[in-house]
Amino acid sequence: MDMDPRRLLVLLAVARSGGILAAADELRLTPSAVSQQINKLERETGHALVVRTPKGSALTPAGVAIAEAGEEIERALSVAQARIEGGAQVAGEVRVGGFTSFIRTLVIPRLPEWRNQYPQLKIRIVEDDFPALMRLLRQRQLDAVVVELDSTAAAQLSLGVGIIEEPLLDEPWKLVVPSGALFSTENVDLGRLPLPWLGVDSSAANSTVLGRLRQPTGANIETVHQYQETLTALALVAAGEGVAIVPTLALAGVVHDGVEILDIPGLGTRRIVLRRFDGRQRNSTPVDTVARLLRESAAAFDTRSAP
């Protein structure tokens, strides 16, 4: 199969952004140029790679396979860039804000490695919720923030003047129910579950999912309790208090006793993005280095092997 590897990165941008227009903006190309690259790639592979939907663009199974190859190329380029940067001293302090599961799973385990790689680079972590993180970023008290969004609502949010957004990871939402609560885990009717839904803070992306489930189906989404941490949600579900929508990343490395974790069509995905102010000297500042390290860490997380 003779393909131009640069086109794989274009397909990867479409997959991550969810559409031709968003990918064009991310790549700083025209929508027509992005469409032409996808069309050429489809001719080179002999397969349809992208299907257009009312909500954007989705990858076919062949498109997913090709996009995964694009991720490998991106990862290799990141490694090469790191080796190049290793010859120069990256120094300074970068203040990064984020939410619990991302920091716990994809940042903290990598800190010793990053410290060895860049001994003069100090990464300072601030854990907080979405509104607080965005406020601190706008006030320049943070240099970059990692935030979570329900992918269907991501395009509707305004970033603010001068703020840019880089996609890090898309991961499926999971339905968590008490063990044995459902007679069958096939064709689950979200509007007729035997237990109530657990409530979550309105600023969390999970809350958007619940609101989305109410609208098109008219599902009876009444909530009990209210939690912030996934561990609290799992404990409540295991106790038979309700069911919850939980992102894949938040389930990594935690005990799942007393619960079942289900993939349900229609739940959608959680999008994790990095937001920061657009610097004039791209790829040469400490913030750019940290952004690249975060992208590499997110790319290494395999959502398929997660619970």
N, C-alpha and C positions, 0 to 999 in steps of 0.2 A: 504494500500500500504506500504510494508516493504522496506525502502530504507536506505542506509548508508548516513547520512547527509554530510559526508566529500566529497562524490562524487558530491553533489550538488555544492560545491565550485569549483570543477574541471570543471563542465559544465559552471559555471558562468565565469570562466577564459577563456574558449573557446569562449563564447559569446562576451566578452569584447575585446579579442585580435583578433578575426576573424579567428582563425585557430588553429590546433593541435600543430604545431611547436611553434607558438608564445606563446600559453598557457603553453607548456612545459617549455619554457624559463622563463616565469613569475613565474611558480610554482617550478622551479628548479627540474623538473622531466625529464625523457626521453620521447620522443614522443610516444613510445610504451606503457609506463605506463599510459599516459593520454588517449590513445585510449582504453586501457583495462578498465580503470575506466568508460569511457563513455559507452562502450559495456555492462559492468555489470549494469550500471544504466538503460540502455535501457531494459535489461532483467528484472530488478526489477520493472520497470514501465509498461512494456508490450507495449511500444510505441517507435517509432523512434524519436530520439531527435535532431539529427544532420544530415544534408545532406552536402556532399562534393561538392564543386563547383570549377571551374577553378581558381577562385579568393580567395579560402579559404574555410571556413566552415560557414554554416548558420544554425540557429535553426529552427526547425519545430514549429508549434503552440504549440504542447505538450512540446517541449523543452523550449519555452519562458515561459510557465507556471511554469515549474520546476526551471528554472533559477531565476524567481521572488521569488520563495521560498528560493533559495540560497541567494538572496539579503537580505531576512529577517534574515536568520541565520547569515550572515556577519554583519548585523547591530546589532544584539543582542550580538555578540562577541565583537564588537567595544564598545558597552555600558559597557560590563563587564570589558573590558580592561581599559576603562576610570575610572571605579570605583576602580580598583586595583591601577592605577596610582595616583588616588586622594589621596591615603595615603601617597604618597611621593611628595615632593615639586619639581615641574618642574619649573626651573628658567632659565632665559637668554633672549636674543633677537634673533628673527628669522625674517629675511628679505625675504618677499615673493613678487615675481613679478607676474603680471597677466594681462589679457586683460579686457576690460571694462565690458562686460556683465557678466562675471564670478564674478569679484570683486563686481560689483553693486548688483547682485542677490544672490550670494551664500556665499559671505565673509562678506561684511559690515553688513548685518542684524544680523550675528552671533557674531560679535566682542564683544558686551556687555556680552553675555552669556559666551564666552570663557574667557573674562577678569575676571568674577566672579569665574569661575571654576579654573583658574590658575592665581591667582593674581600676581605671580612673573614671569610670562611669558609675554614678550612684543612682539607683532606681528606688524611688520612694513610693510606697503603695498606700492608697487611701481607699477604704471600702465604704460604700454608701449606696443609697438608692438613686433611682434615675433623676428625680428633680434636683436633689442635692448635687449630684455629679455635674449636671449641666450648668447649674448655678455657679459652682466652683470653677468650671472651665471658662464660662463667660467672664468671670471676675479675674481670670488669669491666675487663680490660686492653684490650678492644675494645668499641666502642659498637654495632657491627653486623657481621654476617658474611654472606657469600654462599656457600652450600654447594650441592653437587650430590647428587641422590638418583635412584635408579631409581624411576620413577613407581609401579611396582607395590608397592614396599616403603615408599613415603613415609608412608603412613598408619599404619604399624606402629611408628614411631619416637616416643619420648617427648621432648618439648622441654625439660622442666624447668620449675620454678616461675617464673612471671613472664615467661617468654620467649614472644614471639609470632612467627608466621611469615607472610610475605607472598609469594605466588607471583610470580616474575618472568618465567619463560620455560619452556615445554615444547618440547623439540626431539627429533627422531627419532635413535635410535642408527643407526649405519652399520656395515656389514661392509666391512673393508678387506682385499683379497687382492692377491697379486702379479699384475702385468699378464700376461694370458694363462694364468693358472693353472687357470682353469675352462673346460671345453669350452663351457659355456653358462651365462649368468647368469640364466636363467629357471628358476623352481622349484628354487632351491638347497636341497639337503638339508644342514642344519647338522650333522647327525650323521655325514656321510660326506664331509667336505671332504678334499682330498688333502694338506693340510698341518696341522700341529698348531696349537693356539691359543697366542697369546702370553699369558703371565701378567701380572697387574697387581696392585698393592698391594691388600690385602684391604679397606682403608678406602675405596677408590675405588668409585664407583657402577658402573663397568664390571664389577667383580668380582661384584656382585650379579646382573648380567645373565647372566654365565657360570653362576652357581649356579642361576639360574632356568631356564636352558636344559637343565641336567642333569635336573631333577626330572620334569617332565611327559612328556618325550620319551625319557628314558633315553639321551640323546645322549652319545656318547663325547667328553667335554670334558676332555682331558688337556692340560696347559699346559707350555710350555717358556719359558725365559728369564723375566725379570720387569722391567717398565719402569714409570716414573712419568710421563714426559713423552710427549705425542703424537708429537713429532718423533722420539723414539727408536723408538716403535712403527712409524712409517712407514718409518724406515730399516731396521728388522728385516724388515718385510713386503717392502719393495723388494728386499732381499737374499735373499728366498725362504725365510726362517727360520720363517714362520708366518703366521697370519691374526689379525686383531684386531677388537674391537668399539670403535668410537670415536664420540664425540658430534659432532653437526654443527658446533657452535660451535668446537670445537678444530681443525677443518679449515679455518677461514676464514683466508685470508691466508698459508697455508703451501704449499710446493711439494709436488705430488703425483706427481712423476716415479716411474715404475716400479710404480705401484699402481693398482688399480681400486677405486672407492668405490661400494658397492651398497646399495640400499634393499631390505631383506628383511622380508617380513611376519612378524610375531611377535617382532621384536626389541624393540618397545616404544619408550618415550621416556625421555629424561633430564629430570628436573624440577629447575630452578634456583630456589632460594628465598632470601629475605632473612630473617635471624633477628636479633632484638634484644629488649631488655627493653621491656615495655609502659610508655610514659611517660604521665603524667597529663595533660600539656598537649599533646594531639595536634595535629599540623600547625602547631606554633608554635616548635619547637626546631630547632637545627641538624641533629640526627639525622633529624627528620622531613623536612627539606629534602633531605638527602642520599638518604634512602630514595626520595623522589619522583624525584630525578634518576636514580637507578639504575633505577627502574621505566620511566621514559621511554626510557632508553638501551636497555633490554631489549626494549621494545615496538617500537623502530625496527629491530631485527634481523629480517631476513626469512629464516626457515629454508628457505623454498621456493627461494630463489635461491642458497643455500649449496651447496657441492659435495655 
